Amino acid sequence: MSSSPQSIGDAAPGAPARVALVTGGTGSIGQAICHSLARDGIDVAFSWHSKSDRAAELADALRAAGRQVLHDKVDGTSRESVSAFCAKVEDAFGRVDILVNNVGIARYAPFAELTLADYDWMMNTNMRSTFLFTKAFLPPMVEAGQGWVVFVASVSGLFGFPGETAYCASKHAQVGFAKALDREVFDKGVRVTVIVPGGVNTEHAFGTGRTPGDPSLEGYLEAEDVAQAVIFAVTQGPKSRSFLIGLRPVSEGYYA
């Protein structure tokens, strides 16, 4: 009989609920992921660095859904900040079963207009934070022989686009990191998935290359579409892992 996907919230009788940590939890995609995990019976920890007004509201909504919640402001580029948050999560929950590396920022502009500060901002936020959070939460998964590490990357991690040189570099780095990590840990019970959406209708890069009200946003994916891909990734049967999940708006062409 073949194995079938199950709710990732399912745990052995008497065992505590499974726990997910979502970075960038107060962004549009982060919020959608947190809500989707909570609906699937997962307790949720989430980090945030801005949009603090959304953090308490999100936490209240997740608790109203019956989940245990922990959140804090974290500088994902700082080893000390990530380590301190990791300690709080471990004290509260004992472990993390699912890590969703969701933090992502961009400045879209021609290369001639980009500065070294732009490059550092994108590389540190998108890739350094990925490294630090994975460094903090992967070892216990390997020790336990189970876990999921999900990367919310971008189609810009697979292809190059004009006006996105530094952003593409950061996302290519993230995808390459995930590919190598998968080869290291797949036989240790830890599954790695990279989600590469095309355009998503969120506030991403507003003021740094995208404009609110741009009519093209209406044809893009919604944050919930990305959240559904995360749930798909972490509800595979015990013999299956989905490494690369590509999402494209119907309005967007395929890139090659």
GULUMNU-191690 format. One record per residue: residue in three letters; x, y, z of N, C-alpha, C in turn. Coordinates in steps of 0.02 Angstrom, whole numbers, plus 50000, padded with zeros to 5 digits. Layout:
BEGIN
ala	X	Y	Z	X	Y	Z	X	Y	Z
...
! end
This chain:
BEGIN
met	50042	49940	50000	50000	50000	50000	50044	50062	50000
ser	50028	50110	49958	50070	50170	49953	50056	50216	50011
ser	50107	50256	50029	50100	50305	50082	50062	50365	50056
ser	50023	50396	50098	49985	50454	50077	50002	50513	50122
pro	49997	50574	50095	50012	50632	50136	49965	50636	50196
gln	49990	50660	50251	49951	50669	50311	49960	50740	50336
ser	49913	50761	50378	49922	50826	50409	49986	50826	50449
ile	50027	50876	50438	50090	50878	50475	50079	50891	50549
gly	50019	50913	50566	50004	50923	50637	49992	50858	50673
asp	49981	50803	50636	49971	50738	50667	50033	50717	50706
ala	50025	50700	50767	50080	50676	50808	50057	50614	50845
ala	50104	50578	50873	50087	50518	50910	50040	50537	50968
pro	49994	50492	50987	49949	50507	51042	49987	50528	51104
gly	49967	50584	51133	50000	50608	51194	50061	50651	51181
ala	50085	50651	51119	50145	50691	51102	50125	50764	51092
pro	50170	50811	51105	50154	50881	51093	50145	50895	51019
ala	50108	50948	51004	50099	50968	50934	50166	50985	50903
arg	50170	50976	50838	50231	50995	50803	50238	51071	50801
val	50300	51093	50789	50317	51164	50795	50350	51187	50730
ala	50329	51245	50706	50360	51276	50648	50387	51344	50667
leu	50442	51363	50637	50470	51430	50644	50470	51462	50576
val	50439	51521	50571	50435	51558	50508	50472	51623	50517
thr	50523	51635	50476	50558	51699	50478	50519	51749	50435
gly	50523	51813	50455	50485	51863	50418	50411	51852	50423
gly	50388	51836	50484	50319	51815	50492	50267	51869	50483
thr	50286	51933	50486	50236	51986	50480	50229	52013	50410
gly	50269	51989	50363	50257	52006	50292	50196	51970	50266
ser	50173	51988	50208	50112	51958	50180	50118	51883	50173
ile	50173	51860	50143	50183	51788	50134	50194	51754	50201
gly	50233	51786	50245	50245	51757	50311	50181	51747	50350
gln	50137	51796	50349	50073	51790	50384	50032	51733	50355
ala	50029	51729	50289	49990	51676	50257	50017	51607	50276
ile	50083	51601	50279	50114	51537	50298	50096	51520	50370
cys	50103	51569	50415	50086	51556	50486	50014	51533	50494
his	49968	51567	50461	49897	51547	50466	49886	51477	50438
ser	49917	51461	50382	49908	51395	50352	49936	51340	50397
leu	49994	51351	50426	50022	51302	50472	49977	51293	50533
ala	49952	51348	50560	49908	51344	50618	49845	51304	50602
arg	49817	51315	50543	49758	51277	50523	49772	51203	50517
asp	49835	51187	50505	49854	51117	50499	49876	51087	50566
gly	49865	51123	50620	49878	51096	50687	49948	51106	50713
ile	49983	51156	50685	50053	51167	50704	50057	51227	50752
asp	50097	51220	50805	50114	51277	50846	50166	51318	50808
val	50165	51384	50817	50203	51428	50773	50246	51477	50813
ala	50310	51480	50796	50354	51534	50816	50370	51575	50754
phe	50371	51640	50761	50389	51681	50703	50432	51740	50724
ser	50478	51757	50680	50520	51815	50692	50497	51872	50647
trp	50514	51932	50668	50498	51991	50628	50550	52045	50643
his	50558	52089	50595	50606	52143	50604	50574	52211	50594
ser	50520	52213	50555	50481	52273	50546	50407	52254	50549
lys	50364	52302	50536	50291	52288	50539	50272	52261	50607
ser	50300	52291	50660	50287	52267	50728	50213	52271	50746
asp	50176	52317	50714	50105	52323	50730	50067	52260	50710
arg	50094	52222	50662	50060	52162	50640	50075	52101	50685
ala	50129	52105	50723	50151	52046	50760	50100	52024	50812
ala	50077	52071	50854	50029	52053	50907	49963	52029	50877
glu	49941	52062	50823	49879	52042	50790	49884	51972	50762
leu	49940	51956	50730	49950	51890	50703	49952	51838	50760
ala	49989	51853	50813	49994	51806	50869	49925	51793	50899
asp	49885	51845	50907	49818	51836	50935	49775	51791	50890
ala	49781	51800	50825	49742	51759	50778	49763	51686	50781
leu	49828	51674	50787	49852	51605	50791	49831	51572	50856
arg	49832	51610	50910	49809	51583	50975	49734	51569	50973
ala	49696	51613	50939	49625	51602	50932	49610	51538	50894
ala	49657	51517	50852	49650	51455	50815	49672	51394	50857
gly	49690	51408	50920	49707	51353	50965	49780	51334	50967
arg	49823	51377	50939	49894	51360	50935	49934	51396	50988
gln	49990	51366	51009	50040	51399	51050	50082	51443	51004
val	50100	51503	51028	50134	51551	50985	50191	51585	51023
leu	50246	51596	50989	50301	51636	51015	50325	51680	50958
his	50338	51744	50973	50366	51787	50920	50411	51839	50952
asp	50456	51866	50912	50501	51918	50937	50532	51955	50878
lys	50555	52016	50893	50593	52054	50843	50663	52025	50840
val	50685	52008	50780	50750	51976	50770	50786	52009	50711
asp	50849	52024	50721	50892	52046	50665	50921	51983	50635
gly	50893	51962	50579	50915	51900	50547	50986	51900	50521
thr	51018	51959	50519	51087	51963	50497	51136	51958	50555
ser	51109	51955	50616	51151	51955	50676	51152	51886	50708
arg	51210	51856	50716	51215	51791	50748	51189	51793	50819
glu	51204	51848	50855	51182	51853	50924	51106	51858	50929
ser	51076	51896	50885	51003	51904	50886	50968	51839	50869
val	50993	51804	50818	50963	51740	50798	50973	51688	50854
ser	51032	51686	50883	51046	51637	50937	51001	51649	50997
ala	50990	51713	51014	50947	51729	51071	50876	51706	51058
phe	50852	51717	50997	50784	51695	50980	50780	51619	50981
cys	50831	51587	50954	50833	51513	50954	50827	51486	51025
ala	50861	51517	51073	50858	51495	51142	50787	51502	51170
lys	50754	51558	51153	50685	51568	51176	50638	51515	51147
val	50647	51499	51084	50605	51450	51052	50616	51381	51083
glu	50678	51364	51094	50693	51299	51125	50666	51295	51196
asp	50670	51350	51234	50642	51350	51301	50566	51341	51300
ala	50534	51373	51252	50461	51371	51249	50434	51306	51221
phe	50467	51279	51169	50438	51222	51133	50481	51158	51137
gly	50544	51166	51153	50588	51108	51156	50620	51089	51091
arg	50589	51109	51035	50617	51089	50970	50580	51128	50915
val	50606	51125	50855	50572	51151	50795	50572	51094	50744
asp	50513	51077	50719	50507	51024	50669	50511	51051	50598
ile	50490	51114	50588	50488	51144	50522	50519	51213	50526
leu	50569	51226	50486	50598	51293	50480	50580	51320	50411
val	50547	51378	50410	50530	51410	50346	50571	51474	50341
asn	50623	51472	50299	50664	51532	50286	50627	51575	50236
asn	50591	51624	50262	50546	51663	50220	50568	51736	50211
val	50615	51760	50252	50636	51830	50247	50661	51845	50176
gly	50640	51902	50149	50664	51921	50083	50650	51994	50068
ile	50700	52029	50043	50691	52099	50023	50724	52110	49955
ala	50709	52166	49923	50737	52179	49857	50739	52253	49843
arg	50789	52273	49804	50786	52337	49769	50794	52322	49695
tyr	50745	52341	49656	50747	52331	49584	50770	52396	49551
ala	50827	52393	49517	50854	52452	49483	50909	52428	49436
pro	50923	52468	49384	50979	52450	49340	51044	52445	49381
phe	51089	52403	49358	51151	52392	49395	51189	52457	49408
ala	51188	52503	49359	51224	52566	49366	51198	52608	49425
glu	51136	52595	49445	51107	52634	49500	51114	52601	49568
leu	51135	52538	49569	51141	52503	49633	51206	52524	49668
thr	51202	52526	49734	51261	52542	49774	51285	52480	49811
leu	51344	52486	49839	51369	52431	49881	51324	52421	49941
ala	51295	52474	49967	51248	52467	50023	51186	52427	50002
asp	51162	52438	49941	51106	52398	49915	51124	52324	49913
tyr	51184	52310	49886	51207	52241	49881	51211	52209	49949
asp	51243	52243	49997	51251	52214	50064	51183	52203	50097
trp	51137	52250	50088	51070	52245	50117	51035	52182	50092
met	51036	52171	50026	51002	52113	49997	51038	52048	50013
met	51103	52046	50006	51139	51984	50019	51135	51964	50093
asn	51142	52013	50138	51139	51997	50209	51070	51976	50231
thr	51019	52012	50208	50950	51996	50228	50928	51930	50199
asn	50941	51920	50134	50915	51860	50101	50956	51798	50112
met	51023	51805	50113	51065	51745	50118	51095	51736	50187
arg	51122	51789	50217	51152	51780	50283	51100	51758	50334
ser	51040	51786	50330	50987	51764	50377	50970	51691	50366
thr	50968	51670	50303	50955	51599	50287	51008	51555	50320
phe	51071	51574	50313	51126	51535	50342	51119	51532	50418
leu	51106	51590	50450	51106	51592	50523	51047	51553	50553
phe	50988	51561	50525	50930	51524	50552	50938	51449	50540
thr	50964	51430	50482	50974	51359	50469	51028	51331	50514
lys	51080	51370	50525	51134	51348	50570	51107	51337	50640
ala	51059	51377	50661	51032	51371	50729	50985	51312	50737
phe	50944	51299	50686	50889	51251	50696	50898	51184	50661
leu	50946	51179	50615	50957	51115	50581	50987	51060	50625
pro	51039	51074	50665	51072	51020	50702	51024	50978	50745
pro	50976	51007	50782	50930	50964	50819	50887	50920	50774
met	50870	50944	50714	50832	50903	50668	50873	50842	50647
val	50937	50854	50630	50980	50799	50611	50987	50749	50668
glu	50995	50775	50729	51001	50731	50788	50937	50690	50798
ala	50879	50721	50786	50815	50686	50794	50799	50640	50735
gly	50834	50650	50679	50821	50609	50620	50758	50628	50583
gln	50735	50689	50592	50675	50712	50556	50670	50788	50559
gly	50637	50814	50508	50626	50887	50506	50620	50910	50434
trp	50600	50972	50427	50592	51004	50362	50625	51072	50363
val	50661	51088	50311	50688	51155	50301	50661	51180	50234
val	50621	51232	50236	50589	51259	50177	50617	51329	50163
phe	50634	51342	50101	50660	51406	50079	50609	51439	50033
val	50585	51497	50051	50543	51536	50006	50591	51581	49967
ala	50609	51559	49907	50657	51594	49866	50619	51634	49813
ser	50637	51626	49750	50607	51665	49697	50628	51635	49630
val	50587	51647	49579	50608	51630	49511	50673	51665	49494
ser	50688	51721	49529	50751	51757	49519	50810	51718	49545
gly	50798	51663	49580	50852	51619	49601	50868	51567	49549
leu	50830	51565	49495	50842	51517	49440	50863	51551	49376
phe	50840	51613	49366	50852	51648	49303	50877	51719	49319
gly	50905	51752	49269	50926	51821	49277	50877	51868	49245
phe	50865	51925	49278	50818	51974	49251	50850	52043	49253
pro	50837	52084	49202	50864	52152	49203	50835	52191	49262
gly	50877	52232	49292	50855	52271	49349	50855	52233	49414
glu	50882	52170	49413	50881	52129	49474	50948	52096	49487
thr	51003	52128	49467	51068	52093	49472	51084	52071	49543
ala	51081	52116	49590	51098	52098	49659	51046	52053	49690
tyr	50982	52066	49675	50929	52024	49702	50936	51953	49674
cys	50948	51947	49609	50957	51880	49580	51017	51845	49611
ala	51071	51883	49624	51130	51853	49655	51112	51825	49724
ser	51073	51862	49763	51055	51838	49830	51011	51777	49826
lys	50965	51775	49778	50920	51718	49774	50953	51657	49741
his	50999	51669	49694	51038	51613	49668	51080	51582	49725
ala	51107	51624	49768	51146	51599	49824	51102	51557	49870
gln	51042	51579	49882	50996	51542	49926	50978	51474	49896
val	50963	51474	49831	50946	51411	49798	51006	51363	49798
gly	51066	51389	49783	51126	51347	49784	51140	51319	49853
phe	51130	51359	49904	51138	51336	49974	51090	51279	49988
ala	51027	51287	49967	50977	51235	49979	50993	51170	49941
lys	51018	51176	49880	51036	51116	49841	51091	51077	49877
ala	51142	51113	49900	51196	51078	49935	51173	51049	50001
leu	51131	51087	50037	51106	51062	50101	51066	50999	50092
asp	51024	50998	50041	50984	50938	50028	51028	50876	50018
arg	51083	50885	49982	51128	50828	49971	51161	50805	50036
glu	51168	50850	50084	51199	50832	50147	51152	50797	50196
val	51088	50816	50194	51044	50794	50249	50986	50749	50228
phe	50976	50736	50163	50917	50697	50144	50919	50627	50173
asp	50979	50599	50182	50984	50532	50209	50988	50532	50286
lys	50978	50590	50315	50978	50596	50388	50908	50611	50414
gly	50859	50605	50370	50790	50614	50391	50764	50685	50385
val	50805	50731	50361	50784	50801	50355	50770	50815	50281
arg	50711	50842	50268	50691	50856	50199	50696	50931	50185
val	50721	50947	50126	50732	51017	50106	50689	51032	50045
thr	50656	51089	50047	50615	51111	49991	50629	51184	49975
val	50636	51200	49911	50643	51269	49888	50580	51286	49848
ile	50548	51341	49868	50490	51365	49832	50511	51427	49792
val	50497	51426	49727	50520	51481	49684	50460	51513	49649
pro	50428	51560	49683	50370	51593	49651	50393	51644	49599
gly	50348	51656	49552	50355	51714	49509	50326	51774	49547
gly	50296	51821	49512	50270	51881	49544	50214	51865	49594
val	50217	51896	49653	50167	51887	49705	50139	51956	49724
asn	50074	51960	49730	50040	52023	49744	50046	52040	49819
thr	50103	52068	49838	50115	52089	49907	50148	52158	49906
glu	50167	52182	49964	50201	52246	49969	50276	52240	49958
his	50300	52181	49937	50371	52169	49925	50400	52222	49878
ala	50454	52253	49900	50492	52303	49861	50454	52367	49847
phe	50400	52379	49884	50367	52444	49876	50416	52498	49899
gly	50426	52547	49857	50473	52600	49872	50545	52585	49851
thr	50558	52523	49832	50626	52505	49810	50622	52469	49742
gly	50576	52491	49701	50572	52464	49634	50502	52445	49612
arg	50456	52435	49660	50386	52421	49643	50343	52476	49673
thr	50285	52486	49642	50241	52542	49660	50172	52515	49679
pro	50146	52535	49737	50077	52516	49755	50029	52538	49701
gly	49980	52496	49687	49931	52513	49637	49950	52495	49566
asp	50010	52468	49556	50031	52446	49489	49981	52394	49464
pro	49948	52406	49408	49896	52359	49384	49922	52289	49371
ser	49987	52280	49358	50013	52213	49345	50009	52169	49407
leu	50006	52199	49466	50002	52160	49528	49940	52117	49530
glu	49886	52141	49500	49823	52105	49503	49827	52036	49470
gly	49872	52028	49423	49879	51964	49389	49928	51917	49423
tyr	49961	51941	49476	50011	51900	49510	49980	51848	49556
leu	50021	51802	49580	50001	51756	49632	49981	51794	49695
glu	49944	51761	49739	49929	51788	49804	49973	51754	49856
ala	49982	51787	49913	50023	51758	49966	49999	51689	49986
glu	49933	51678	49985	49905	51613	50004	49927	51558	49956
asp	49941	51575	49894	49966	51525	49846	50034	51498	49869
val	50077	51543	49893	50142	51522	49917	50134	51481	49981
ala	50089	51501	50025	50077	51464	50087	50053	51393	50071
gln	50010	51385	50021	49987	51319	50002	50045	51275	49979
ala	50093	51306	49945	50152	51267	49923	50193	51243	49982
val	50198	51285	50034	50234	51265	50095	50199	51205	50126
ile	50133	51208	50132	50095	51152	50162	50104	51089	50119
phe	50101	51096	50054	50113	51038	50010	50180	51007	50024
ala	50231	51049	50031	50299	51024	50041	50305	50984	50105
val	50273	51007	50159	50283	50975	50224	50230	50924	50241
thr	50188	50906	50192	50139	50853	50203	50150	50795	50155
gln	50211	50789	50130	50227	50731	50088	50228	50668	50130
gly	50215	50611	50098	50219	50548	50132	50290	50533	50154
pro	50300	50484	50196	50366	50471	50226	50420	50451	50175
lys	50399	50429	50116	50448	50409	50065	50460	50462	50012
ser	50431	50521	50021	50434	50572	49969	50461	50637	49995
arg	50498	50672	49952	50517	50741	49967	50514	50781	49902
ser	50488	50841	49906	50483	50885	49848	50536	50938	49857
phe	50588	50935	49816	50643	50982	49825	50627	51050	49796
leu	50602	51053	49735	50592	51117	49700	50519	51124	49679
ile	50487	51176	49703	50417	51190	49686	50415	51258	49652
gly	50399	51258	49588	50394	51320	49551	50322	51343	49545
leu	50309	51406	49558	50242	51435	49552	50245	51493	49502
arg	50196	51495	49457	50193	51550	49409	50122	51577	49405
pro	50115	51643	49403	50049	51670	49388	50027	51648	49318
val	49963	51640	49309	49938	51623	49243	49957	51677	49193
ser	49962	51739	49217	49978	51795	49173	50052	51800	49155
glu	50094	51758	49185	50166	51764	49177	50193	51708	49135
gly	50235	51724	49088	50264	51673	49044	50313	51628	49079
tyr	50331	51573	49045	50382	51528	49073	50451	51551	49050
tyr	50499	51548	49095	50567	51570	49080	50612	51511	49066
ala	50657	51519	49019	50704	51465	49002	50771	51496	48985
! end
